[in-house]
Amino acid sequence: MFEEFVLTASTADLSEEPRAREHADAAEFRMDLADAPLGQLASYDGELPLLVTNRASWEGGEADDGPGRFDALSTAIGRDAVAAVDIELAALRGNAPEGEESHATALRDTAREEGVAVVVSVHDFESTPEPAALVDLLTDAASEGDVGKLATTATAPADALAMIEATHEATAAGHRVATMCMGEPGRHTRAVTPVYGSKIGYAPVDPANATAPGQYPLATLRELVDGLRDGEASE
């Protein structure tokens, strides 16, 4: 998984999955935002493979701190439909609340044993660093898992350019990455960074339930990404 670009439909309700099939390659199941997430996973019989995310509160999600977050993810990756799991870089590197590192590394080890891909994520909800710092973050994240995901906040067009440059440099260096800028000035990066190597896109099934600032509707992002990549291939 993630050898080619994967458009994921983000949702906290797996009953939405049929609506995503026309445009998405996979579904990101936001367990931290879901009602009875393990119950939803147990009854899931959809067609799209799942990327499970149980985002920590200290990384902008709604999951409670503590081992319960990892216990739920460990149960989730035992499901046949689950093809990937998201783990925060800060947890793997010991830069999160006490106790997170051991649970995060154990989850990664279990995922590898189960043949489940690991997306190692970093989020900056305030700014976008300089390109060199972005490349360093992507390198760190990619080295800890199968894909390094980096989402920063753009406050000006220069931030979007920085993310595009970092995506290109990290990809050229052989790292598998997923990149995007949150916020209106960087919204277009969600469509553009796949041209430069980003392997994962995120869009809500229902635009009213966007899980991050600046997300495009699913059908729109599919059209934009495919149009840009097809245009590049035909040149």
Stockholm file with secondary structure:
# STOCKHOLM 1.0

chainA/1-235         MFEEFVLTASTADLSEEPRAREHADAAEFRMDLADAPLGQLASYDGELPLLVTNRASWEGGEADDGPGRFDALSTAIGRDAVAAVDIELAALRGNAPEGEESHATALRDTAREEGVAVVVSVHDFESTPEPAALVDLLTDAASEGDVGKLATTATAPADALAMIEATHEATAAGHRVATMCMGEPGRHTRAVTPVYGSKIGYAPVDPANATAPGQYPLATLRELVDGLRDGEASE
#=GR chainA/1-235 SS CCSSCEEEEEESCGGGHHHHTTTCSEEEEEGGGSSSHHHHHHHCCCSSCEEEECCBGGGTSCBCSSHHHHHHHHHHTTSTTEEEEEEEHHHHTTCSSTTHHHHHHHHHHHHHHHTCEEEEEEECSSCCCCHHHHHHHHHHHHHHSSEEEEEEECSSHHHHHHHHHHHHHHHHTTCCEEEEEESGGGTTHHHHGGGGTCCEEEEESSGGGCSSTTCCCHHHHHHHHHHHHHHHHHC
#=GC SS_cons         CCSSCEEEEEESCGGGHHHHTTTCSEEEEEGGGSSSHHHHHHHCCCSSCEEEECCBGGGTSCBCSSHHHHHHHHHHTTSTTEEEEEEEHHHHTTCSSTTHHHHHHHHHHHHHHHTCEEEEEEECSSCCCCHHHHHHHHHHHHHHSSEEEEEEECSSHHHHHHHHHHHHHHHHTTCCEEEEEESGGGTTHHHHGGGGTCCEEEEESSGGGCSSTTCCCHHHHHHHHHHHHHHHHHC
//
